[in-house]
């Protein structure tokens, strides 16, 4: 457990460290971070330069032009960080400044507009050394402001900057603590961090997907996204103006049923939405509640799931949206395009269960207003009862009596459509049975998962697989 310090205490601690020396470049919300260091005292040994290149022409002259004249971007921030560090290295002699660890802190943000229609967001980062002459490390984060006053947002940004600089030098060896410390003296409902990226020699051991997980786990954001290569993505960049098709599941492990549902549902969605693959973002969603199903989150188990999904080429979203309507509402905040969700019969029955909407003033009707919004469809994958062998689809599943007419309405208007081109051979594949067989080394599950997945599970001992256990022990 780390000791929480105030921004003034943190700034003074940095200022009194003779080995830390760097520059501040802040664009868009004043010089809120460096102000803390000036006021704390002893800043002359820490601050090489503080600047705000607010004018675009002047900023372009320093850092170069941006594509489409977009200045609040990750690319702009990284340009700023690297330019300022290069300037320190060029102008400050290492011989005359032994044992110094150089850094550059930068932010490029836009605060709330006058009409209060755009809350504001920005990029904040630091490029720094942990030892003299060592290669540089970078921490880059994206923030969204929730406060309704520009002055409050500026103060929040200043505190965040101090926390980031202090964390970089004092918690670089414990990124989880570093992330947690970013909210020191900041209310979580005032600021959202929806992307973080660690790079450099100090973070060679860090998997940024696990760092993304911390953001959702600690309530710093509702959802994070990373691509099949494991790189963290800004949700706005991934979802903006896209048609979105999503599949929710545990994927423990991913099975042929999951892939059959996704591929056939996606094919139907693209026909209905008359969109191409390039115009559609396909997402695999895992909820925090699913990851916590057996208690606290097992990070090894989490990595097993997402490693396999990455190997199969999928983009993953981790969210805290237990209810489907919250997921759709989240997507709709980024796009006006069509939205499709593929799900099984059991999941649809949960959607029509009123107990999940007790906290909504409008109950299930309010939830359905958000869930079945314009351009949104459910693609339903059938379920074969393992005991009765009855095949359930949209035509014969049973909802509560008081919801039957509502259900008929959505089905009649093609908001709930059956996936008809499914593979019947996959209907008797059950992920829990596969998981049991993997843990007990019972053969027969290998042909029920996508190609290459069984080999990956065995090679890495995923999901409790132990090669030394024999079939005879558990058959």
C-alpha positions in Angstrom: 0.0 0.0 0.0 1.5 3.3 -1.1 1.3 6.5 0.9 -0.9 9.1 -0.7 0.6 12.5 -1.0 -0.9 15.8 -2.0 0.0 17.4 -5.4 2.2 19.9 -3.5 4.0 17.2 -1.6 4.6 15.3 -4.8 5.8 18.3 -6.7 8.2 19.3 -3.8 9.6 15.7 -3.6 10.4 15.9 -7.3 11.9 19.3 -7.0 14.1 18.3 -4.2 15.5 15.4 -6.1 18.7 16.7 -7.8 18.8 13.9 -10.3 15.4 14.7 -12.0 15.5 17.4 -14.7 13.1 18.1 -17.6 10.7 20.2 -19.6 6.9 20.8 -19.6 5.0 21.4 -22.8 1.2 21.9 -22.2 -1.3 22.8 -24.9 -5.0 23.5 -24.5 -5.7 24.1 -20.8 -3.1 26.5 -19.5 0.1 25.4 -17.7 -1.7 23.6 -14.9 0.8 20.9 -14.2 4.0 23.0 -14.1 2.2 25.5 -11.9 2.3 23.0 -9.0 6.1 22.6 -9.4 6.7 26.4 -9.5 4.5 26.9 -6.4 6.1 24.0 -4.4 9.5 25.7 -4.3 12.9 24.5 -5.4 11.8 24.3 -9.0 15.0 25.8 -10.5 16.8 22.5 -10.2 14.0 20.5 -11.9 12.4 22.7 -14.6 14.5 23.3 -17.7 11.7 24.9 -19.6 7.9 25.4 -19.4 6.0 26.3 -22.6 2.5 26.5 -24.1 2.5 26.6 -27.9 -1.2 27.5 -28.1 -1.1 29.1 -31.6 -1.4 26.4 -34.2 1.0 28.0 -36.6 3.6 28.4 -33.9 3.0 24.8 -32.7 3.3 23.5 -36.3 6.6 25.4 -36.6 7.9 23.5 -33.6 6.4 20.0 -33.9 5.3 19.8 -37.5 1.9 19.8 -39.1 -0.8 17.2 -38.2 -3.0 15.2 -40.6 -6.4 16.9 -41.0 -5.2 19.6 -38.6 -6.0 17.5 -35.6 -4.0 18.6 -32.6 -5.5 16.6 -29.7 -4.1 13.3 -30.8 -1.8 10.6 -29.5 0.5 11.3 -32.5 0.8 14.9 -31.5 1.6 14.1 -27.9 4.3 11.6 -28.8 5.9 14.2 -31.2 5.9 16.7 -28.4 7.5 14.3 -25.9 10.3 13.2 -28.3 11.0 16.6 -29.6 11.4 18.1 -26.1 13.7 15.2 -24.9 15.8 15.6 -28.0 16.2 19.3 -27.3 17.4 18.6 -23.7 19.9 16.1 -25.0 21.1 18.6 -27.5 21.4 21.5 -25.2 22.4 20.1 -21.9 25.8 18.6 -21.5 25.9 15.2 -19.7 29.4 15.9 -18.6 28.4 19.0 -16.7 25.2 17.3 -15.4 26.2 13.9 -14.2 23.7 11.5 -12.7 20.7 13.4 -14.1 17.6 11.6 -15.3 16.0 13.7 -18.1 12.3 13.8 -18.8 9.7 15.6 -20.8 6.1 16.0 -19.7 3.4 17.0 -22.2 -0.3 17.3 -22.7 -2.6 18.3 -25.6 -6.2 18.7 -24.4 -9.4 20.5 -25.1 -11.7 21.4 -22.2 -15.5 21.8 -22.2 -16.9 24.1 -24.8 -19.0 27.2 -24.1 -22.3 25.5 -24.9 -21.3 22.5 -22.7 -22.1 20.1 -25.5 -18.6 18.7 -25.6 -17.1 17.7 -22.3 -13.5 17.8 -23.4 -10.7 15.2 -23.6 -7.0 15.0 -24.1 -3.7 13.1 -24.2 -1.2 13.3 -21.3 2.2 11.7 -21.3 5.8 11.6 -20.0 9.0 10.4 -21.6 11.6 9.8 -18.9 14.7 7.9 -17.7 15.0 5.8 -14.6 18.8 5.9 -14.8 21.4 8.2 -16.4 22.2 7.4 -20.0 19.5 4.7 -20.1 17.0 4.5 -23.0 13.8 6.5 -22.4 10.5 5.1 -21.3 7.0 6.5 -22.1 3.7 6.5 -20.4 0.8 7.8 -22.5 -2.8 8.1 -21.3 -6.0 9.4 -22.8 -8.5 11.2 -20.6 -12.1 12.3 -20.8 -13.4 15.1 -18.6 -16.7 14.7 -16.8 -16.8 18.0 -14.9 -19.0 20.8 -16.3 -16.6 23.7 -15.6 -13.5 24.5 -17.5 -11.7 25.7 -14.4 -12.4 22.5 -12.6 -11.1 20.5 -15.6 -7.9 22.5 -15.6 -7.3 21.8 -11.9 -8.0 18.1 -12.5 -5.5 18.1 -15.4 -2.9 19.8 -13.2 -3.3 17.2 -10.4 -3.2 14.3 -13.0 0.1 15.7 -14.5 1.7 15.8 -11.1 0.5 12.3 -10.2 1.9 11.0 -13.5 5.3 12.6 -13.1 5.6 11.4 -9.5 4.4 8.0 -10.4 6.8 7.6 -13.3 9.8 8.2 -11.1 8.6 6.5 -7.9 6.3 3.7 -9.1 7.7 2.7 -12.5 8.6 -0.7 -11.0 5.0 -1.2 -9.9 2.7 -0.1 -12.8 -0.5 -1.2 -10.9 0.3 1.2 -8.1 1.3 3.9 -10.6 -2.2 3.6 -12.2 -4.0 3.7 -8.9 -2.0 6.8 -7.9 -3.1 8.7 -10.9 -6.4 9.5 -9.1 -4.8 10.9 -5.9 -6.7 14.1 -5.1 -9.0 13.5 -8.2 -12.6 12.3 -8.0 -13.2 9.2 -10.2 -16.4 10.7 -11.4 -14.6 13.8 -12.6 -12.1 12.1 -14.9 -12.1 9.0 -17.1 -8.9 7.3 -18.3 -9.9 5.0 -21.1 -6.5 4.2 -22.5 -3.0 3.8 -21.1 0.3 2.6 -22.8 3.6 1.8 -21.2 6.8 1.4 -23.3 10.5 1.4 -22.8 13.1 -0.7 -21.0 11.6 -0.2 -17.6 8.3 -1.7 -18.9 9.7 -4.6 -20.9 7.8 -7.0 -18.6 4.5 -5.1 -18.8 1.6 -6.4 -20.8 -0.5 -3.4 -21.7 -3.6 -5.5 -21.9 -3.3 -6.2 -18.2 -2.9 -2.5 -17.6 -6.1 -1.9 -19.5 -7.8 -4.4 -17.3 -6.8 -2.4 -14.2 -8.6 0.7 -15.6 -11.9 -1.2 -15.8 -11.3 -3.1 -12.6 -10.8 0.1 -10.6 -13.7 2.0 -12.2 -11.5 4.4 -14.1 -13.4 3.7 -17.3 -16.3 1.5 -18.5 -14.5 -0.2 -21.3 -11.1 -0.7 -22.9 -10.2 -2.1 -26.3 -7.1 -3.8 -27.6 -6.4 -5.3 -31.0 -5.2 -8.8 -32.0 -1.6 -7.7 -31.6 -2.3 -6.8 -28.0 -2.0 -3.0 -28.5 -4.3 -0.8 -26.5 -6.6 1.2 -28.7 -8.6 4.4 -28.1 -12.3 3.4 -28.2 -13.1 6.6 -30.1 -10.6 5.7 -32.8 -12.0 2.2 -33.1 -15.7 2.9 -33.0 -16.2 6.4 -34.4 -18.9 6.3 -37.2 -18.5 2.5 -37.7 -21.1 -0.2 -38.0 -20.4 -2.4 -35.0 -21.0 -6.2 -34.6 -20.2 -7.7 -31.2 -20.3 -11.1 -29.5 -20.3 -11.5 -25.8 -19.0 -14.6 -24.0 -16.7 -16.1 -21.5 -14.4 -17.6 -24.2 -13.0 -20.0 -21.7 -12.0 -21.3 -24.1 -13.3 -20.1 -27.4 -15.1 -22.9 -29.2 -16.3 -23.7 -32.7 -19.8 -22.5 -31.5 -18.5 -19.0 -30.8 -16.8 -18.7 -34.2 -19.9 -20.2 -36.0 -22.1 -17.7 -34.2 -19.8 -14.8 -35.0 -19.1 -15.5 -38.7 -22.7 -16.4 -39.7 -24.2 -13.6 -37.6 -21.8 -11.1 -39.1 -22.6 -12.2 -42.6 -26.3 -11.6 -41.9 -25.6 -8.3 -40.2 -23.6 -6.9 -43.2 -26.4 -7.9 -45.6 -29.0 -6.2 -43.4 -26.8 -3.1 -42.9 -25.6 -3.1 -46.5 -22.1 -2.5 -45.2 -18.7 -3.9 -46.1 -16.1 -5.5 -43.9 -14.1 -2.3 -43.9 -17.1 -0.3 -42.7 -17.7 -2.7 -39.8 -15.9 -3.1 -36.5 -16.1 -6.7 -35.1 -15.6 -7.0 -31.4 -15.3 -9.8 -28.9 -16.6 -8.7 -25.5 -15.8 -10.1 -22.1 -17.3 -8.4 -19.0 -15.6 -7.8 -15.7 -18.5 -9.7 -14.0 -17.6 -12.7 -16.2 -13.9 -12.5 -15.2 -14.9 -12.3 -11.6 -17.3 -15.2 -11.8 -15.1 -17.4 -9.6 -14.2 -14.6 -7.2 -11.3 -12.1 -7.7 -10.0 -11.7 -11.3 -7.5 -14.4 -12.2 -5.1 -12.5 -14.5 -3.5 -15.7 -15.9 -6.9 -16.9 -16.9 -7.7 -13.5 -18.4 -4.5 -13.6 -20.5 -5.2 -17.2 -21.6 -8.5 -16.1 -23.0 -7.3 -12.9 -24.8 -4.1 -14.6 -26.1 -6.3 -17.2 -27.9 -8.7 -14.5 -29.3 -5.7 -12.5 -30.4 -4.2 -15.5 -32.2 -7.5 -15.9 -34.0 -7.3 -12.2 -35.1 -10.0 -10.6 -33.1 -10.3 -7.2 -31.4 -11.3 -7.5 -27.7 -13.3 -5.2 -25.6 -13.3 -5.6 -21.8 -16.3 -3.8 -20.1 -18.2 -3.5 -16.9 -21.5 -3.6 -18.7 -23.3 -6.5 -17.1 -26.5 -5.6 -18.9 -26.6 -5.6 -22.7 -28.4 -2.3 -23.0 -25.4 -0.5 -21.4 -23.1 -2.0 -24.0 -25.4 -0.8 -26.9 -25.7 2.6 -25.2 -21.9 2.8 -25.1 -21.5 1.9 -28.8 -24.2 4.5 -29.7 -22.1 7.2 -27.9 -19.5 6.8 -30.7 -21.5 6.0 -33.8 -24.8 6.5 -35.6 -24.2 3.4 -37.7 -25.9 0.0 -37.4 -25.2 -2.2 -34.4 -25.6 -6.0 -34.3 -25.1 -8.4 -31.4 -24.9 -12.2 -31.8 -26.1 -14.1 -28.8 -27.4 -17.5 -27.7 -30.9 -18.3 -26.5 -30.0 -18.2 -22.8 -28.5 -14.7 -23.1 -31.7 -13.4 -24.9 -33.8 -14.8 -22.1 -31.6 -12.8 -19.6 -32.3 -9.7 -21.7 -36.0 -10.3 -21.2 -35.6 -10.8 -17.4 -37.0 -7.9 -15.5 -34.9 -8.4 -12.4 -31.9 -6.9 -14.2 -33.6 -3.5 -14.5 -34.9 -2.9 -11.0 -32.5 0.1 -10.6 -33.9 1.8 -13.7 -36.7 4.3 -13.1 -38.3 3.2 -16.4 -37.6 -0.5 -15.8 -37.4 -2.9 -18.7 -39.0 -0.4 -21.1 -36.2 2.1 -20.5 -33.6 -0.6 -21.0 -35.3 -1.7 -24.2 -35.4 1.8 -25.5 -31.6 1.9 -25.3 -31.1 -1.7 -26.3 -33.4 -1.9 -29.3 -32.5 1.5 -30.6 -32.7 2.3 -34.4 -30.3 0.2 -36.4 -29.8 -2.4 -33.7 -30.5 -6.1 -34.2 -30.1 -9.3 -32.2 -28.8 -12.3 -34.2 -29.9 -15.4 -32.3 -28.0 -18.6 -32.3 -30.1 -21.7 -31.6 -29.6 -23.9 -28.5 -30.0 -27.7 -28.3 -31.1 -28.9 -24.9 -28.6 -31.6 -23.9 -31.3 -33.6 -22.1 -34.4 -33.2 -24.2 -32.6 -32.5 -27.5 -35.2 -29.8 -28.2 -33.9 -27.1 -30.5 -34.7 -23.6 -29.2 -34.7 -20.5 -31.4 -36.7 -17.3 -31.6 -39.9 -19.1 -32.6 -40.3 -21.3 -29.5 -38.3 -19.7 -26.6 -40.5 -18.8 -23.7 -40.4 -15.4 -22.0 -42.6 -14.2 -19.0 -46.3 -13.9 -19.8 -46.3 -10.1 -19.3 -43.5 -9.7 -21.8 -44.8 -11.9 -24.6 -46.4 -9.1 -26.6 -43.2 -7.0 -26.3 -41.2 -9.9 -27.5 -43.5 -10.5 -30.4 -43.2 -6.8 -31.4 -39.4 -6.9 -31.6 -39.4 -10.2 -33.5 -42.1 -9.1 -35.9 -40.1 -6.0 -36.7 -36.9 -8.0 -37.4 -35.1 -6.7 -34.4 -34.6 -10.3 -33.3 -33.6 -12.6 -36.2 -32.4 -16.2 -36.2 -29.0 -17.3 -37.4 -30.2 -19.9 -39.9 -27.0 -21.0 -41.6 -25.4 -22.5 -38.5 -23.5 -25.8 -38.4 -25.8 -28.4 -36.8 -22.7 -30.4 -35.7 -21.7 -27.7 -33.3 -24.9 -27.6 -31.3 -23.7 -30.3 -28.9 -20.5 -28.4 -28.0 -20.6 -26.9 -24.5 -17.8 -24.8 -23.2 -18.1 -25.9 -19.6 -17.7 -29.5 -20.7 -14.7 -28.6 -22.7 -13.2 -26.8 -19.7 -13.8 -29.8 -17.5 -12.1 -32.1 -20.0 -9.1 -29.7 -20.4 -8.6 -29.5 -16.6 -8.9 -33.3 -16.3 -6.9 -34.1 -19.4 -9.8 -36.1 -20.9 -9.4 -36.5 -24.6 -12.0 -35.5 -27.2 -12.2 -31.7 -26.7 -9.5 -30.9 -29.2 -11.8 -31.0 -32.3 -14.4 -28.7 -30.6 -12.2 -25.6 -30.6 -10.9 -23.6 -33.7 -7.8 -24.8 -35.5 -4.6 -24.2 -33.6 -6.3 -23.5 -30.3 -5.8 -27.0 -28.8 -2.1 -26.8 -29.5 -1.8 -23.4 -27.9 -3.7 -24.6 -24.8 -1.4 -27.7 -24.4 1.8 -25.9 -25.1 1.1 -23.2 -22.5 -0.8 -25.2 -20.0 -3.9 -23.0 -20.3 -7.1 -23.4 -18.3 -5.5 -25.9 -15.9 -4.2 -28.3 -18.6 -1.5 -30.5 -17.2 0.2 -32.8 -19.7 1.5 -35.3 -17.1 -2.1 -36.2 -16.1 -3.3 -39.3 -18.0 -6.6 -40.1 -19.6 -7.0 -43.2 -17.4 -7.0 -41.2 -14.2 -10.2 -39.5 -15.0 -12.0 -41.6 -17.6 
